[in-house]
């Protein structure tokens, strides 16, 4: 019974505890707003959110759904999310139709939150292990990959940072190598492992890991098989903070299951690159690239799709829109009256451009990758859409105010 209590009362036991807290808060925000919208008193709405979360955790405690673990932290974060939803519902009039002074305060506060979040994301995408001046590469003394087990296929011709690694038969290639500016690994695999989860092929870890924590599953380069796909990931500060870590996926690299596959993974502070070649295709190489950019913020909080999948573009654009549309909305509202807003799109674009320049400076300072030109253009367009939304809402608000004044007169 004590072990069960320790499990449900532990805040940071999950590897992605911070991502779970943020996800739980966001999940219950609509509930809090909806309860207020249907007329429930504010305190009762917050209490209802906490009770609903408690019932969910009790169901998990008795094993429904299977594989879920209850946690007190979930109840607290869900109740906090309900409170945020209630707060938003209470102040929806100010947020939607603020005065000029309120709009300026909201715009400035949003810029501060934006810059803080993007700086944190830029740092979170940095390598977790400190960089070394000299490369040291050798076969690891670990008997197997910590936390993952054996690999049923046959890797061969493995190289890490240009050093050949002797390997025969089945099992993962385990390498102890100090992290320098970049890490590169290549391997040829015959056959495939039939498990569906992540199964390491090449596991490159820091030499100090064995003495500090022999059971650690962190690697600054991990080439793996995931079903019929190949995958590349690395140990980032995001993982140490309890956030999700992106995964670069090569779809269908192991689809045939019979031909040998040559893989090459490169990890740098700015981007990850994964190449794969099938023996049957006579040397034709396929490439996938993942920039380490703040645009990956949605992936660090909730990995709803692989970071380089087709769906990832949709979530990236949605993520950027959610950051820049409110900026445009409150920037336009700060320049009242509505009828005098000549050049509103220019002012909005300047605010968005200033944030993009600040974000670019942050990525330069942290060594990560800035937004692409397409992503930056989308951010400015999102801000303009937010400003245009305010102009439409503001016009209706002004007309309604004029009607009320007319009737009062």
Secondary structure, DSSP 8 states (H G I E B T S, - for coil): -HHHHHHHH-SS-STTHHHHHHHHHHHHHHHHHHHHHTT--HHHHHHHHHHHHHHHHHHHHTT-STT----HHHHHHHHHHHHHHHHHHHTHHHHHS--HHHHHHHHHHHHHHHHHHHHHHHHHTSBSS---SS--EEE---SSBTTTB---SEEEEEEETTEEE---SSB-EEEEE---SEEEEEEEEES----SSEEEEEEEE-TTHHHH-TT----SEEEEEETTEEEEE--BHHHHTT-----EEETTTTSSSSS-EEEEEEEESSEEEEEEEEGGGTT-EEEEEEE--GGGHHHHH--SS-TTSHHHHHHHHHHHHHHHHHHHHHHHHTT--GGG-TTHHHHHHHHHHHHHHHHHHHHHHHT-----HHHHHHHHHHHHHHHHHHHHHHHHHHHHHHHHHHHH-
